[in-house]
Amino acid sequence: MHSTVLILCAACIFVSQVRTSRASSQPNNDSKHVVIAAGTLLDGKGRVLHNTRIVIDGSKIVAIDPKAGPVDYDLRGLTVLPGWIDAHVHITWSFGPDGKNAGQGGITAEAGYAAASNAWLTLMAGFTTIQDVGSATAVPLRDAIAQGRLPGPRILTSAGALFGQGEKTGTPDEIRDWVRKQKAEGADLIKIYASGGMTRGTMTMSQEQLNAACDEARKQGLRSLVHAYRDAVRSAVLAGCTEVEHGLGASDEDLRLMAERGTYIDPQAGLLLETYLQYQDQYLAPPYYTQEGFAAMKELIPAHQEFIRRALQIPGLKIVYGTDAVAGSHGRNAEDFIHRVRDSGVSPMDAMVSANFLGAEALGMADQIGSIAPGLQADIIALHGDPLKDITSVRRVVFVMKGGIVYKYMRNSNY
């Protein structure tokens, strides 16, 4: 762990120098009081405001006042909204020196710099909060960013993951002990693999094991995210787990049960599989990444999109925005918005809310982030264009503020 901290601190120095050089040619708010003028503002909860101003003191929004002034950042002509939340990323995944997928990358110098770069690219894409699921090396990255030593999105991390392996997973008591150890090691949440992948396997844990994991997480004040396909989806809901990741293969009855229990679901609409296909030479590594698996992925993209269409028909189902970003997709997280709206039937406003208020609610942080309102963190982005009319405008992020600090301002950028 100490090696990881040192590597990430070295990365801090490098990226901080980059930030300083960028800031020298861009506006930055050194004062505590900032006023942003917005012609069109999406508040994160589904409302659109016009011709108003956001007043910020320090890291927080203190007022929405159309008469406030003087204006520090004139974002009229852009679309202003809360910083996005990606509920499912693998921020430390990168391609190694040989160009091949290095997964979490271990604690090498290259892995530390790659993780710092991933964090920067993700922030520049408008994502001010992310949830990393499954990497212990994300803990020092999270802490470095929180301490201001490295620019990047706010990170919540599981620090590790519980892999279902039938009886080898452990007894319910052993699983409870594992959950407690995860909390002691700094986990913000618990990640559980309760089934195989998209193209293989069914449930890999018993109901009793899953019950123990999610119940102990709740007792420890942690949320539980469950990688689940097919029959594992219903089991995760019955176990009282917080959120189901992926969910393909769940029946309408399973989805209705999720809505009744308030379980969040985090499906993906295309970015993940397109990334695997685009970089399949780098990912090819049997038995997990095979030519047969890549061939199946092409068919699974429309299957995932159809699953989202079906989920949209379930009243009250809470669908959050998570991309499962891996090596090759960091900084392109917004592409899944386009797949959701263009290919999966999600309305543009619902797509935005899924990555704003609803995403914050799923993290247990709706009182801190996810909306533009007094008392919340000043996580604010602006787009060149209107995503309610042209969803591809999510690619054109020209302003990024996180916690009252401006990291990107390209007011006169030509798109």
Backbone hydrogen bonds, N-H to C=O, Kabsch-Sander energy under -0.5 kcal/mol:
donor,donor_aa,acceptor,acceptor_aa,energy
5,V,1,M,-2.0
6,L,2,H,-2.2
7,I,3,S,-2.4
8,L,4,T,-2.6
9,C,5,V,-2.3
10,A,6,L,-2.0
11,A,7,I,-2.0
12,C,8,L,-2.2
13,I,9,C,-1.9
14,F,10,A,-1.8
15,V,11,A,-2.9
16,S,12,C,-2.9
17,Q,13,I,-1.8
18,V,14,F,-1.7
19,R,15,V,-2.7
20,T,16,S,-2.4
21,S,17,Q,-2.3
22,R,18,V,-2.2
23,A,19,R,-2.8
24,S,20,T,-1.4
25,S,22,R,-1.5
26,Q,23,A,-1.0
30,D,28,N,-1.0
34,V,32,K,-0.6
34,V,56,I,-2.8
36,I,54,I,-2.5
37,A,73,Y,-2.6
38,A,52,T,-2.9
40,T,78,L,-0.8
41,L,49,L,-3.0
42,L,80,V,-3.0
43,D,41,L,-0.6
43,D,47,R,-2.2
49,L,41,L,-3.3
51,N,39,G,-1.9
52,T,38,A,-2.2
54,I,36,I,-2.7
55,V,53,R,-0.5
55,V,63,A,-3.0
56,I,34,V,-3.1
57,D,60,K,-2.4
58,G,32,K,-2.6
60,K,57,D,-1.9
61,I,376,L,-2.9
62,V,55,V,-3.1
63,A,55,V,-1.4
65,D,53,R,-1.9
65,D,63,A,-0.6
68,A,65,D,-1.7
72,D,35,V,-2.4
73,Y,35,V,-1.9
75,L,37,A,-2.4
75,L,73,Y,-1.0
78,L,75,L,-1.8
79,T,383,L,-2.2
80,V,40,T,-2.8
80,V,78,L,-0.6
81,L,381,I,-2.4
83,G,379,D,-1.8
84,W,126,G,-2.4
85,I,355,A,-1.7
86,D,129,T,-2.0
87,A,85,I,-0.7
87,A,321,Y,-2.8
89,V,131,Q,-2.3
90,H,325,A,-2.3
93,W,90,H,-1.8
94,S,103,G,-1.3
96,G,100,K,-3.2
99,G,96,G,-2.4
101,N,282,Q,-2.8
102,A,94,S,-2.9
105,G,102,A,-2.3
108,T,105,G,-0.6
112,G,108,T,-1.9
113,Y,109,A,-2.3
114,A,110,E,-2.4
115,A,111,A,-2.4
116,A,112,G,-2.0
117,S,113,Y,-2.4
118,N,114,A,-2.7
119,A,115,A,-2.2
120,W,116,A,-2.2
121,L,117,S,-2.8
122,T,118,N,-2.2
123,L,119,A,-2.2
124,M,120,W,-2.5
125,A,121,L,-1.1
126,G,123,L,-2.0
127,F,122,T,-1.8
128,T,84,W,-1.2
128,T,126,G,-0.8
129,T,84,W,-1.5
130,I,154,R,-3.0
131,Q,86,D,-2.0
132,D,130,I,-0.6
132,D,156,L,-2.9
133,V,89,V,-2.0
134,G,132,D,-0.6
138,A,135,S,-1.2
139,V,136,A,-1.6
141,L,137,T,-0.9
142,R,138,A,-2.9
143,D,139,V,-2.3
144,A,140,P,-2.5
145,I,141,L,-2.1
146,A,142,R,-2.4
147,Q,143,D,-2.1
148,G,145,I,-1.5
149,R,144,A,-2.3
150,L,144,A,-0.9
154,R,128,T,-3.2
156,L,130,I,-2.0
158,S,132,D,-1.6
162,L,191,K,-2.6
163,F,161,A,-0.7
164,G,162,L,-0.6
164,G,193,Y,-2.0
165,Q,166,G,-0.5
166,G,204,T,-3.2
168,K,165,Q,-1.6
169,T,166,G,-1.5
170,G,167,E,-1.4
175,I,171,T,-2.5
176,R,172,P,-2.2
177,D,173,D,-2.0
178,W,174,E,-2.0
179,V,175,I,-2.3
180,R,176,R,-2.0
181,K,177,D,-2.0
182,Q,178,W,-2.1
183,K,179,V,-2.0
184,A,180,R,-2.0
185,E,181,K,-1.6
186,G,183,K,-1.7
187,A,182,Q,-2.3
188,D,157,T,-3.3
189,L,157,T,-0.8
190,I,223,R,-2.8
192,I,225,L,-2.7
193,Y,162,L,-3.2
194,A,192,I,-0.8
194,A,227,H,-2.0
195,S,227,H,-0.5
196,G,202,T,-1.3
200,R,197,G,-0.6
204,T,194,A,-2.3
205,M,194,A,-0.7
210,L,206,S,-2.2
211,N,207,Q,-2.8
212,A,208,E,-2.1
213,A,209,Q,-2.1
214,C,210,L,-2.3
215,D,211,N,-2.4
216,E,212,A,-2.4
217,A,213,A,-2.0
218,R,214,C,-2.0
219,K,215,D,-2.2
220,Q,216,E,-1.9
221,G,218,R,-1.5
222,L,217,A,-3.2
223,R,188,D,-0.7
225,L,190,I,-3.1
226,V,243,E,-2.8
227,H,192,I,-3.2
227,H,225,L,-0.6
228,A,226,V,-0.7
228,A,245,E,-2.0
230,R,248,L,-2.3
232,A,229,Y,-1.9
233,V,230,R,-1.6
234,R,230,R,-0.6
235,S,231,D,-1.4
236,A,232,A,-2.1
237,V,233,V,-1.8
238,L,234,R,-2.7
239,A,235,S,-1.7
240,G,237,V,-1.5
241,C,236,A,-2.2
242,T,224,S,-0.7
243,E,224,S,-2.1
244,V,264,Y,-2.7
245,E,226,V,-3.1
245,E,243,E,-0.5
246,H,266,D,-2.8
247,G,228,A,-2.0
247,G,245,E,-1.4
250,A,247,G,-2.0
255,L,251,S,-2.2
256,R,252,D,-2.4
257,L,253,E,-2.1
258,M,254,D,-2.0
259,A,255,L,-2.2
260,E,256,R,-2.3
261,R,257,L,-2.3
262,G,258,M,-1.2
263,T,258,M,-2.0
264,Y,242,T,-2.1
265,I,318,K,-2.6
266,D,244,V,-2.6
274,E,270,G,-2.5
275,T,271,L,-2.3
276,Y,272,L,-2.1
277,L,273,L,-2.3
278,Q,274,E,-2.6
279,Y,275,T,-2.2
280,Q,277,L,-1.0
282,Q,279,Y,-0.7
283,Y,279,Y,-1.8
284,L,280,Q,-2.2
285,A,289,Y,-1.9
288,Y,285,A,-0.9
289,Y,285,A,-1.6
290,T,288,Y,-0.6
294,F,290,T,-2.3
295,A,291,Q,-2.1
296,A,292,E,-1.9
297,M,293,G,-1.7
298,K,294,F,-1.1
299,E,295,A,-0.7
299,E,296,A,-0.6
300,L,296,A,-1.5
301,I,297,M,-1.4
303,A,299,E,-0.9
304,H,300,L,-2.6
305,Q,301,I,-1.9
306,E,302,P,-2.3
307,F,303,A,-1.9
308,I,304,H,-2.0
309,R,305,Q,-2.0
310,R,306,E,-2.2
311,A,307,F,-2.5
312,L,308,I,-2.1
313,Q,310,R,-1.2
314,I,311,A,-1.7
317,L,314,I,-1.7
318,K,263,T,-0.6
319,I,317,L,-0.9
320,V,265,I,-2.3
320,V,318,K,-0.6
321,Y,354,S,-1.5
322,G,267,P,-0.6
322,G,320,V,-0.7
324,D,88,H,-2.9
325,A,88,H,-1.1
329,S,326,V,-2.5
330,H,326,V,-0.6
332,R,329,S,-2.2
335,E,332,R,-2.2
336,D,333,N,-1.2
337,F,334,A,-1.3
338,I,334,A,-0.9
339,H,335,E,-1.6
340,R,336,D,-2.3
341,V,337,F,-2.5
342,R,338,I,-2.8
343,D,338,I,-0.6
343,D,339,H,-1.5
344,S,339,H,-0.8
344,S,340,R,-0.7
345,G,341,V,-0.6
346,V,340,R,-2.4
351,A,347,S,-2.4
352,M,348,P,-2.0
353,V,349,M,-2.6
354,S,350,D,-2.2
355,A,351,A,-0.8
355,A,352,M,-0.9
356,N,353,V,-1.1
357,F,44,G,-1.6
358,L,353,V,-1.7
359,G,353,V,-0.8
360,A,356,N,-2.5
361,E,357,F,-2.7
362,A,358,L,-2.2
363,L,359,G,-1.3
364,G,360,A,-0.5
364,G,361,E,-1.3
365,M,360,A,-3.1
368,Q,365,M,-2.4
369,I,365,M,-2.5
372,I,43,D,-2.0
373,A,371,S,-0.8
375,G,61,I,-3.5
376,L,373,A,-1.8
377,Q,368,Q,-3.2
378,A,59,S,-3.3
379,D,377,Q,-2.1
380,I,378,A,-0.8
380,I,401,M,-1.6
381,I,81,L,-3.0
382,A,399,F,-1.7
383,L,79,T,-2.6
384,H,396,R,-2.6
385,G,383,L,-1.1
389,K,386,D,-1.6
390,D,386,D,-3.0
393,S,390,D,-2.2
394,V,391,I,-1.7
395,R,392,T,-1.9
396,R,393,S,-2.0
397,V,395,R,-0.7
398,V,382,A,-2.4
398,V,396,R,-0.6
399,F,382,A,-1.2
400,V,408,K,-2.2
401,M,380,I,-2.6
402,K,405,I,-2.4
404,G,378,A,-2.0
405,I,402,K,-1.7
407,Y,400,V,-3.0
407,Y,405,I,-0.5
408,K,400,V,-1.4
410,M,398,V,-2.9
413,S,410,M,-2.0
415,Y,413,S,-0.8
